[in-house]
Amino acid sequence: MKIKSFIVPCLILTATASMTVSCEDMLTQDSDNVIYADNEHLIDATDTIYSVTGIINKLQNIADRTVLLGELRGDLVDVTSATSSDLRDVALFNVGDSNIYNSPKDYYSVINNCNYFLAKADTALKNNRNEKIFKKEYAAVKAYRAWTYLQLVINYGKVPFVTEPILSKADAEKTYPKKGIKEICDYFIQDIAPYADVDLPTYGSIRGGDSHLFFIPVYVVLGDLNLWAGNYKDAAWSYYKYIDFRTLNTGMNKGYWDQNEFSYRYPNDSYSDLFYDETYNSNSDIVSIIPMDSCEAEGNYSKLRELYNAQEANNYTVSIVPSTALFNLSESQKYCNYSTKGVVSYAPTDLEKHKSGDLRLYSSYYTYSRKIDKKTTLLQRIHKFSSRNVFIYRKTGIYLRMAEALNRAGFPRFAYEILSTGLNNASIQKDVLPYYPSDSLWIKSFNFPNTEYVTNTAENNQNTQGVHSRGSGYSQYNEYYKFPTDTTILDSLSQQAYQVEKVEDMIMDENALETSFEGYRFYDLMRVALRRNDPSYLSKRVYNRKGSENYNTMFGTIKSNLNDVSTWYLKWKGQIGY
């Protein structure tokens, strides 16, 4: 397929002499410092920072839609009367060619910049310490390209595939093959695997941001590619390798009722703090961000804060609100309190202001009244969108994807431990290994030392907890949150198949409770529906966005029949799409 219409509009040829900008200017619109005339090469150490930040500049153009396309088409959010027609059409699966969120060229702009860097960088070049200058940047750009192609293909289904830089009209006029999700994943698994252990670059603090977070870990991208491709053991191992490299525990941030306080009026909250910490350490939750500009006048400014939060810039209106389905899921959870005396109790189920059930929704979302123009107005704030930057990976999400992979690899009890107690070697030895004796060597290769991963109890606040405990109390003591077993199923293989499916449902619910609003939901539902060969797994949840009682209304409002897989993908001018 020819991709002239994708590439030519974003083809910018910049001479190397332009690479004289300061760190303050590196992420501005005019810093397209990766594309050069075809006779130029990246042969100097000073080229690295400018070429890579030029790619980051292009990533800024797809940052918002990475969240919006993944969230608005799911079941956890809804639109309002203030929502733009383009966003409303995204939510209703009615995206036309002119929709501002349907622009394949922005993805190909990133890809073309990556292709240029990978083709032109002198990977053998060394400094006076005999260190390869471009090694870290080369790995980072490989990861950028793989991640961007994955975003492109899961949104469009089949996409033109090009790995060489497009530097002329003639290049753009060539015919390129179209590849689907499995083919894209298979290619990039092989492409980036050799660079998985290469440290990513860091340039210190740039415009107040920790540049560690500007890069996407190769192991995490490798995990995603394997997860979409159905290579579940490889996916689980890739996620684990990154967790192990960073010694990332599941942390203690949570919304919770004090174990000795039973008034149930004002819950404690450290969960929302996660979204204000953009530092690089084992305790912070944010793994990767796309850094954005501080204000609209600077160039690439994220609109997410304005879409989710009422503020002066949007006349105190919001475009995206939690859906009825999210409220229902959150309130359906049983919050388990466990006292130091060993007494189990459960929070009431009829509390006001979203305090019933799981407390993560209460922690990340709240409404408040304010007088505006002498009129009392109800306003919304979502803590997850307080930064100017757009985060694309959190460590808790990586744990949940590892759980998804472990479960589908045939280890549902291993996956359940991530949800219930959290992982350390003691919990794996006690609750996982006895059930999979033939796979004991592989399971033991996942090393969570008891000195570094210490599970939380009512008596001791330690650094590791089950993900479900972030909002629902002490999950390991919760009689309503048990590992699924059907005593009527006698055949062991059938029992395991039953457990895998039920644990997968638990993981998807946990994804919703933990990562609502963040842009993962539609893709999570898509992955499971494709895996089960059951489009209704996705369609039923989307049609239930406003609650099961409004299923038929949503079915009529969304003109596309979501039981047809082809309707899940964007299309553009008959040139790209499923």
Phi, psi and omega in degrees: 000137175286141182235029179306316183290342177273319192265314187304318179299339182247011179279113181236122179258113185241132179287154180296337179297343180284351186276061180233017183282156178275170177301328179297333185259359191295331184255020178273168186301329185269016180259057177274061193269027176245341181261128183229170169300151190296341179269005179266154179223156176270094190235007184231146181301329179291344177293331192298306185297322182287320180293318181291317179291336171297322175293318177301321176304318178290325177298329179303329182291340179248006186297305183299315184291337174303322177280312190291317179294329180278338184257316186294334180272358177271207185242003189261349179227164179221165180265171180232180178293341180270355184292136179295158180297326179295315179292321179299319179293326174299312182296333183257013177055045183230046186275118179265179183297330185270356179299132185294342179268005178244081184220086181301332184298332180292324175291316181291336174296316175299311184299316181295321176297319177296314180302320180296311180303312184294331179279328190257340182292135177275094186288348178269351184296133181235156175267186183288355174260013179064029177260136178291121189294319189263004188301309181295316180296322180298316178296318180297317181290323173303316180293317177304312184296314180298315180297318181294318176298322179295316178299319181297312187284328178286342175270329185248349174084308176220133188221148173301136187245119180219132182240002175251148182294137175268112187240002181207166176298324180297319177299318182291335181279350180293160177266128181242144181290154174259136181235148178266187187300311183297318180294318178299314181297314181301318181297312187281339171301312179292327185289320187258344183306320180296346184251011186297327183266005179280129176298142177277157183287164170214139182242027181074212179268126177239116181053040177081003181250145178284112187292346171307322187280352181285350187248152182258118181302133182300318180299324180291315176298319178299321175299314180298316180299316179292325179296314178292328182280348181087016176266080196286321177297317179295322178296311181301317182294321180296314177298316179300318182300323177289317177302317180293318180301320183264354187051056184269110173269174182276001170070176183241006179292129184196164165261131189205154169269136178299135186295341179252010184237122187240021177281334178053053177251307185232101179290152172283156184210116167241357182297316183296339179298335182304328191267004176250357185254099179252056175247167183250094174203175186290342181270337181284150184267332184281128184257315182219141175227158164259112183289135182241166180284161187283329181214163186300327182294338182281342179131258185274092186249128179285133178269359187300320179301320180287328180288325184262336187240137176285124180204173185301324184298334179245025180056032176062033173242156178236157182256342184227130181229159175300143180275165173300322180299320179293315177302315182296317179296315181298314183286343180280349180284151178258112179282123184254121174259139180225115185277166178297342178269005177082020180267123177268132175218164183234137178296148178302157184258007184234036181282154181272167175056045173061028179270349179283145176076222182286136187267001180291328176293316176301322183288326186261346184225134172208158176241152180208157182261144178208142177278120178233121184055044177065013180239130178287123185237139176273123185246159183237142172222136175239115187301332183296346181235065176251337181273155173288340184272161179247114180271142185242343173220138169236152183296326179295323175296325178294318174301318181293324176289325174297321177298316179300317181291315179300318180299310181288341174284354178104020182233064183299327179292325176296314179297318181298325179301324178298323180284320192269297187254338192089160187259132156213173186298328180293316180292324177295316179299318186279317193249354183241304187305319182302336185267350182225061185299326182288345181246021188298322181296318180294317180297319181293343178289345173275104188256113176240083187305138182295343178280335183252338179237094185250117186289145182282141173227172177297331182276332185224125174276104183249189192266002184227130178217159172296143183301324180297333181288348176299335181225350187237023175081209184274092188296328183293343178256003188272112182291345178269359182231072185248158174296131187286132175216132177253107184292347179277347179267115184265331180286128186294321179293319178294322177298316180294319178300319177298314182295318179301315181292318181291320177294323176299320176298319178297320179295318179294322174296320180294320174304317180295315181292323185274321190242019177306145180080346193272351174103012182257341197299311183298319180290325175299312179297320180299314182301314182292317180298317178294319181297320181273355185055045185221087181304333182294338177303321177278311188298318181300320181290320179293317179293340177268013183307320180265016182101151184300331181292343180249021181304309183295324177298314179294322178300322179282329181286318176279106187293331180284141175275103187288357170282352173262111186304327183298337180285348180285341189256147175285155175228152181217111173053029179068008185254342182211143180134169186293000000 
